[in-house]
Amino acid sequence: MEPILGQPTRFVLCSRFTSLSEELSKVGSCPHTKIIIISCLSNIVENLAASADAKVGIERAMLLIGNQLHEVSRLQRGAVRIFVGPCLPKNVPNYNIHSKLAIVSS
């Protein structure tokens, strides 16, 4: 990923909404963050869909992620690029492995 971004990178694998939320709050306070890439949310959305009230859970989680990304952008004064890949195409190699994790790269 470093050749693509042109700078040192850090990856964190998040398999749950709470770990993704915690990582986004950490990334927001780092002054050296230039790019945030979140890929892929497939497993997190699947876990939320398995809850008792799936629609409300998914809406609430995506709203919270959106608010956190807005806060990161505000703290960085718009100097951060944010890329979000909500789901992973099934035709990529290792789909079964990668679809279970959200990857936060900064």
DOKE-345355 format. One record per residue: residue in three letters; y, x, z of N, C-alpha, C, CB in turn. Coordinates in Angstrom, 3 decimals, padded with zeros to 6 digits. Each point is the difference from the previous one (the first is absolute). Glycine has a CB too. Layout:
# residues N
<node ala, <Y, X, Z>, <Y, X, Z>, <Y, X, Z>, <Y, X, Z>> ...
***
This chain:
# residues 106
<node met, <-001.191, 000.815, 000.000>, <001.191, -000.815, 000.000>, <001.259, 000.862, 000.000>, <-001.263, -001.791, 001.196>> <node glu, <001.193, 002.974, -000.605>, <001.192, 000.849, 000.059>, <000.571, 000.336, -001.369>, <-000.893, 000.935, 002.092>> <node pro, <000.060, -000.634, -003.114>, <000.584, 000.252, -001.319>, <000.749, -001.207, -000.562>, <-001.833, 001.619, -000.404>> <node ile, <001.395, -002.816, 000.745>, <000.672, -001.206, -000.485>, <001.331, -000.191, 000.711>, <-002.221, -001.046, -000.510>> <node leu, <002.225, 001.205, 001.821>, <001.210, -000.245, 000.782>, <000.950, 001.190, 000.002>, <-001.320, -001.542, 001.416>> <node gly, <000.810, 002.750, -001.651>, <000.839, 001.185, -000.053>, <000.431, 000.508, 001.353>, <000.763, -000.785, -002.164>> <node gln, <-001.427, 000.386, 003.221>, <000.340, 000.453, 001.344>, <-001.237, -000.148, 000.883>, <002.447, -000.658, -000.301>> <node pro, <-002.457, 001.297, 001.467>, <-001.145, -000.156, 000.893>, <-000.205, -001.468, 000.366>, <000.395, 002.311, 000.905>> <node thr, <-001.650, -002.711, -000.788>, <-000.310, -001.392, 000.285>, <-000.852, -000.120, 001.252>, <000.141, -000.520, -002.435>> <node arg, <-000.174, -000.678, 002.956>, <-000.824, -000.320, 001.167>, <-000.647, -001.345, -000.273>, <001.493, 001.319, 001.608>> <node phe, <-002.806, -001.404, -001.421>, <-000.743, -001.226, -000.226>, <-000.543, -000.521, 001.326>, <-000.602, 000.752, -002.333>> <node val, <000.650, -002.052, 002.507>, <-000.599, -000.638, 001.155>, <-000.791, -001.192, -000.510>, <001.871, 000.764, 001.564>> <node leu, <-003.156, -000.821, -001.213>, <-000.835, -001.115, -000.413>, <000.075, -001.094, 001.061>, <-001.543, 001.550, -001.288>> <node cys, <001.897, -002.735, 000.861>, <000.148, -001.131, 000.919>, <-000.966, -001.096, -000.419>, <002.434, 000.565, 000.438>> <node ser, <-003.366, -000.898, 000.429>, <-000.969, -001.036, -000.334>, <000.337, -001.346, 000.640>, <-001.717, 001.780, -000.213>> <node arg, <002.730, -001.814, 001.053>, <000.406, -001.241, 000.662>, <001.499, -000.178, -000.115>, <-001.926, 000.175, 001.596>> <node phe, <002.361, -001.409, -001.470>, <001.424, -000.296, -000.090>, <000.776, 000.717, 001.100>, <-000.539, -002.226, -001.017>> <node thr, <-000.011, 002.277, 002.213>, <000.718, 000.624, 001.116>, <000.220, 001.491, -000.238>, <-000.987, -001.700, 001.546>> <node ser, <-000.014, 002.391, -002.089>, <000.181, 001.430, -000.256>, <001.005, 000.229, -001.127>, <-002.351, 000.429, 000.776>> <node leu, <002.362, -001.304, -001.779>, <000.989, 000.105, -001.072>, <001.403, -000.236, 000.542>, <-001.714, -000.766, -001.666>> <node ser, <001.851, -000.224, 002.527>, <001.295, -000.305, 000.598>, <000.503, 001.162, 000.850>, <-000.595, -002.432, -000.004>> <node glu, <-000.293, 003.015, 000.804>, <000.380, 001.142, 000.832>, <000.435, 001.189, -000.860>, <-001.604, -000.783, 001.771>> <node glu, <000.876, 001.031, -002.848>, <000.335, 001.134, -000.865>, <001.344, -000.211, -000.679>, <-002.435, 000.425, -000.374>> <node leu, <002.719, -001.644, -000.063>, <001.295, -000.273, -000.626>, <001.141, 000.193, 000.988>, <-001.110, -001.614, -001.550>> <node ser, <000.901, 001.269, 002.816>, <001.058, 000.211, 000.981>, <000.230, 001.483, 000.254>, <-000.570, -002.190, 001.051>> <node lys, <-000.481, 003.014, -001.118>, <000.156, 001.448, 000.158>, <000.718, 000.609, -001.194>, <-002.082, 000.060, 001.378>> <node val, <001.712, -000.498, -002.575>, <000.572, 000.557, -001.228>, <001.491, -000.287, -000.076>, <-002.203, -000.284, -001.161>> <node gly, <002.607, -000.882, 001.645>, <001.412, -000.378, -000.059>, <000.918, 000.919, 000.762>, <-000.749, -002.289, -000.250>> <node ser, <000.251, 002.906, 001.310>, <000.847, 000.865, 000.822>, <-000.008, 001.454, -000.472>, <-000.439, -001.521, 001.916>> <node cys, <-000.348, 001.840, -002.925>, <-000.076, 001.376, -000.514>, <001.097, 000.218, -001.035>, <-002.497, 000.073, 000.414>> <node pro, <003.459, 000.829, -000.163>, <001.128, 000.174, -000.915>, <-000.368, 000.670, -001.327>, <001.431, 000.135, 002.002>> <node his, <-002.614, 000.478, -002.072>, <-000.383, 000.722, -001.209>, <-000.784, -000.859, -000.986>, <-000.029, 002.064, 001.354>> <node thr, <-000.211, -003.310, -001.031>, <-000.769, -000.880, -000.876>, <000.820, -000.358, -001.229>, <-001.254, -000.918, 001.977>> <node lys, <000.697, 001.165, -003.143>, <000.674, -000.318, -001.262>, <-000.709, -001.113, -000.755>, <000.798, 002.351, -000.122>> <node ile, <-002.135, -002.404, 000.236>, <-000.801, -000.986, -000.722>, <-001.069, -000.542, 000.940>, <000.425, 001.164, -002.219>> <node ile, <-000.619, -002.474, 002.196>, <-001.086, -000.638, 000.734>, <-000.851, -000.739, -001.024>, <001.390, -000.235, 002.145>> <node ile, <-002.687, 000.527, -002.138>, <-000.927, -000.678, -000.886>, <-001.038, -000.687, 000.877>, <000.370, 001.683, -001.894>> <node ile, <-000.504, -002.984, 001.738>, <-001.010, -000.753, 000.739>, <-000.980, -000.560, -001.017>, <001.623, -000.586, 001.887>> <node ser, <-002.850, 001.039, -001.780>, <-001.050, -000.437, -000.914>, <-001.314, 000.190, 000.730>, <001.343, 000.606, -002.094>> <node cys, <-002.136, -001.491, 002.290>, <-000.048, -001.334, -000.535>, <-000.172, -000.950, 001.179>, <-000.975, 000.793, -002.227>> <node leu, <001.440, -002.001, 002.118>, <-000.040, -000.964, 001.092>, <-001.184, -000.962, -000.096>, <002.466, 000.179, 000.125>> <node ser, <-003.393, 000.070, -001.016>, <-001.118, -000.923, -000.230>, <-000.775, -000.325, 001.272>, <-000.169, 000.910, -002.296>> <node asn, <-000.258, 000.115, 003.014>, <-000.826, -000.245, 001.180>, <000.800, -000.667, 001.110>, <-001.402, 001.973, -000.604>> <node ile, <002.647, -001.606, 000.763>, <000.838, -000.622, 001.025>, <000.176, -001.484, -000.294>, <001.197, 002.181, 000.374>> <node val, <-000.952, -002.513, -001.634>, <000.145, -001.407, -000.377>, <-001.319, -000.740, 000.191>, <001.796, 000.613, -001.654>> <node glu, <-002.930, 000.025, 001.316>, <-001.307, -000.625, 000.204>, <-000.253, -000.285, 001.476>, <-000.858, 001.179, -002.034>> <node asn, <001.192, -000.228, 002.905>, <-000.180, -000.214, 001.437>, <000.878, -001.137, 000.503>, <-000.565, 002.417, 000.270>> <node leu, <001.796, -002.478, -000.744>, <000.895, -001.079, 000.405>, <-000.500, -001.343, -000.525>, <001.925, 001.613, 000.025>> <node ala, <-002.514, -001.607, -001.215>, <-000.517, -001.238, -000.589>, <-001.205, -000.527, 000.755>, <000.838, 000.749, -002.208>> <node ala, <-001.528, 000.122, 002.928>, <-001.175, -000.420, 000.752>, <000.360, -000.634, 001.338>, <-001.273, 001.812, -001.112>> <node ser, <002.549, -001.780, 001.475>, <000.412, -000.575, 001.282>, <-000.014, -001.524, -000.068>, <001.416, 002.027, 000.462>> <node ala, <-001.210, -002.665, 000.683>, <-000.052, -001.459, 000.084>, <001.051, -000.665, -000.892>, <-000.858, 000.220, 002.337>> <node asp, <002.072, 000.259, -002.288>, <001.063, -000.567, -000.830>, <000.469, 001.080, -000.963>, <000.722, -001.616, 001.837>> <node ala, <-001.471, 001.774, -002.926>, <000.211, 001.112, -000.927>, <001.381, -000.001, -000.631>, <-002.418, -000.035, -000.449>> <node lys, <002.879, -001.114, 000.001>, <001.281, -000.058, -000.702>, <001.139, 000.469, 000.897>, <-000.866, -001.891, -001.393>> <node val, <000.894, 001.401, 002.606>, <001.060, 000.386, 000.938>, <-000.111, 001.481, 000.347>, <000.042, -002.339, 000.938>> <node gly, <-001.259, 002.842, -000.742>, <-000.193, 001.404, 000.331>, <000.474, 000.929, -001.100>, <-001.920, -000.666, 001.389>> <node ile, <001.566, 000.338, -002.631>, <000.412, 000.834, -001.128>, <001.512, -000.048, -000.175>, <-002.211, -000.404, -001.117>> <node glu, <002.791, -000.799, 001.203>, <001.457, -000.129, -000.148>, <000.731, 000.790, 001.075>, <-000.311, -002.265, -001.015>> <node arg, <-000.148, 002.146, 002.246>, <000.648, 000.711, 001.106>, <-000.119, 001.514, -000.172>, <-000.496, -001.941, 001.514>> <node ala, <-000.690, 002.424, -001.868>, <-000.210, 001.443, -000.163>, <000.843, 000.560, -001.139>, <-002.323, -000.264, 000.883>> <node met, <002.359, -000.417, -002.013>, <000.776, 000.503, -001.134>, <001.503, -000.062, 000.293>, <-001.829, -000.745, -001.564>> <node leu, <002.258, -000.265, 002.312>, <001.406, -000.088, 000.408>, <000.357, 001.168, 000.924>, <-000.077, -002.520, -000.217>> <node leu, <-000.806, 002.834, 001.150>, <000.244, 001.126, 000.906>, <000.043, 001.323, -000.759>, <-001.123, -001.268, 001.845>> <node ile, <000.213, 001.453, -002.800>, <000.023, 001.234, -000.798>, <001.287, 000.079, -000.803>, <-002.510, -000.009, -000.141>> <node gly, <002.909, -001.112, -000.465>, <001.256, -000.031, -000.755>, <001.194, 000.333, 000.869>, <-000.996, -001.692, -001.503>> <node asn, <001.029, 001.154, 002.714>, <001.098, 000.298, 000.927>, <000.007, 001.469, 000.394>, <-000.113, -002.343, 000.859>> <node gln, <-001.070, 002.924, -000.654>, <-000.064, 001.416, 000.352>, <000.470, 000.875, -001.160>, <-001.897, -000.490, 001.567>> <node leu, <001.513, 000.134, -002.782>, <000.453, 000.771, -001.158>, <001.510, -000.120, -000.176>, <-002.230, -000.350, -001.098>> <node his, <002.769, -000.830, 001.367>, <001.454, -000.192, -000.058>, <000.693, 000.871, 001.040>, <-000.327, -002.356, -000.820>> <node glu, <-000.237, 002.410, 002.014>, <000.569, 000.812, 001.078>, <-000.048, 001.486, -000.351>, <-000.702, -001.741, 001.668>> <node val, <-000.405, 002.192, -002.265>, <-000.104, 001.401, -000.434>, <001.091, 000.305, -001.017>, <-002.492, -000.012, 000.411>> <node ser, <002.664, -000.872, -001.372>, <001.029, 000.194, -001.024>, <001.393, 000.030, 000.624>, <-001.474, -001.142, -001.682>> <node arg, <001.709, 000.277, 002.661>, <001.300, -000.043, 000.672>, <000.247, 001.286, 000.779>, <-000.165, -002.499, 000.164>> <node leu, <-000.840, 002.976, 000.569>, <000.149, 001.223, 000.783>, <000.216, 001.221, -000.888>, <-001.440, -001.009, 001.765>> <node gln, <000.808, 000.998, -002.934>, <000.138, 001.121, -000.932>, <001.202, -000.182, -000.922>, <-002.475, 000.338, 000.092>> <node arg, <003.242, -001.394, 000.118>, <001.189, -000.322, -000.804>, <-000.327, -000.095, -001.490>, <001.414, 001.151, 001.712>> <node gly, <-002.562, -001.740, -002.008>, <-000.401, -000.219, -001.386>, <-000.481, 001.233, -000.730>, <001.604, -001.805, -000.013>> <node ala, <-001.752, 002.932, 000.710>, <-000.392, 001.254, -000.642>, <-001.512, 000.201, -000.032>, <002.160, 000.961, 000.744>> <node val, <-002.916, -002.017, -000.514>, <-001.457, 000.096, -000.011>, <-000.542, -000.930, -001.084>, <-000.060, 000.571, 002.484>> <node arg, <-000.941, -000.096, -003.210>, <-000.676, -000.829, -000.992>, <-001.234, -000.586, 000.648>, <000.865, 001.402, -001.928>> <node ile, <-001.096, -002.691, 001.707>, <-001.142, -000.677, 000.602>, <-000.837, -000.617, -001.104>, <001.293, -000.463, 002.124>> <node phe, <-002.568, 000.831, -002.170>, <-000.948, -000.556, -000.958>, <-001.108, -000.690, 000.777>, <000.532, 001.796, -001.718>> <node val, <-000.812, -003.042, 001.379>, <-001.055, -000.750, 000.676>, <-000.984, -000.499, -001.045>, <001.570, -000.688, 001.869>> <node gly, <-002.836, 001.048, -001.690>, <-001.076, -000.513, -000.851>, <-000.801, -000.987, 000.813>, <-000.108, 002.137, -001.356>> <node pro, <000.313, -003.444, 001.180>, <-000.638, -000.978, 000.867>, <-001.512, -000.046, -000.098>, <002.047, -001.286, -000.200>> <node cys, <-002.613, 001.627, -000.961>, <-001.453, 000.000, -000.112>, <-000.420, 001.028, -001.029>, <-000.111, -002.428, 000.652>> <node leu, <-001.147, 002.773, -000.634>, <-000.547, 001.063, -000.831>, <-000.826, -000.618, -001.126>, <-000.034, 001.596, 001.972>> <node pro, <000.261, -001.184, -003.218>, <-000.834, -000.524, -001.097>, <-001.466, 000.373, 000.205>, <001.960, 000.165, -001.568>> <node lys, <-002.866, -001.086, 001.281>, <-001.427, 000.234, 000.251>, <-000.624, 001.007, -000.955>, <-000.126, -002.304, 000.863>> <node asn, <000.815, 002.683, -001.931>, <-000.605, 000.920, -000.959>, <000.290, 001.465, 000.300>, <000.189, -001.791, -001.678>> <node val, <000.417, 002.108, 002.806>, <000.258, 001.398, 000.349>, <-001.236, 000.598, 000.674>, <002.479, -000.479, 000.257>> <node pro, <-002.670, 001.790, -000.403>, <-001.141, 000.636, 000.685>, <000.138, -000.148, 001.518>, <-000.239, 001.655, -001.903>> <node asn, <-000.860, -001.773, 002.580>, <-000.047, -000.101, 001.467>, <000.734, -001.227, 000.532>, <-000.139, 002.474, 000.089>> <node tyr, <000.123, -003.584, -000.829>, <000.684, -001.212, 000.444>, <-000.498, -000.450, 001.376>, <000.300, -000.672, -002.399>> <node asn, <-001.617, 000.746, 002.621>, <-000.563, -000.467, 001.267>, <000.535, 000.776, 001.194>, <-002.042, -000.673, -001.229>> <node ile, <002.351, 001.942, 001.030>, <000.544, 000.824, 001.090>, <001.500, -000.255, 000.153>, <-001.767, 001.764, -000.419>> <node his, <002.510, -001.662, -000.690>, <001.459, -000.063, 000.076>, <000.527, -001.388, 000.299>, <000.068, 001.872, -001.579>> <node ser, <-000.822, -002.908, 001.258>, <000.484, -001.359, 000.256>, <-000.005, -000.336, 001.484>, <-000.844, -000.673, -002.239>> <node lys, <000.230, 001.518, 003.047>, <-000.076, -000.260, 001.435>, <001.145, 000.621, 000.775>, <-002.444, -000.114, -000.231>> <node leu, <003.329, 000.860, -000.434>, <001.030, 000.739, 000.710>, <001.371, -000.206, -000.635>, <-001.715, 001.686, 000.669>> <node ala, <002.721, -001.751, 000.142>, <001.369, 000.073, -000.490>, <000.432, 001.447, 000.193>, <000.533, -002.466, 000.562>> <node ile, <000.015, 003.058, -001.574>, <000.417, 001.397, 000.080>, <001.513, 000.042, 000.050>, <-002.056, 000.788, -001.253>> <node val, <002.607, -000.226, 002.306>, <001.446, 000.182, 000.101>, <000.280, 001.468, -000.264>, <000.275, -001.920, 001.672>> <node ser, <000.462, 002.181, -002.698>, <000.333, 001.360, -000.390>, <001.491, 000.178, 000.113>, <-001.978, 000.138, -001.542>> <node ser, <002.399, 000.907, 002.223>, <001.444, 000.225, 000.118>, <000.311, 001.455, -000.291>, <000.204, -001.848, 001.698>> 
***
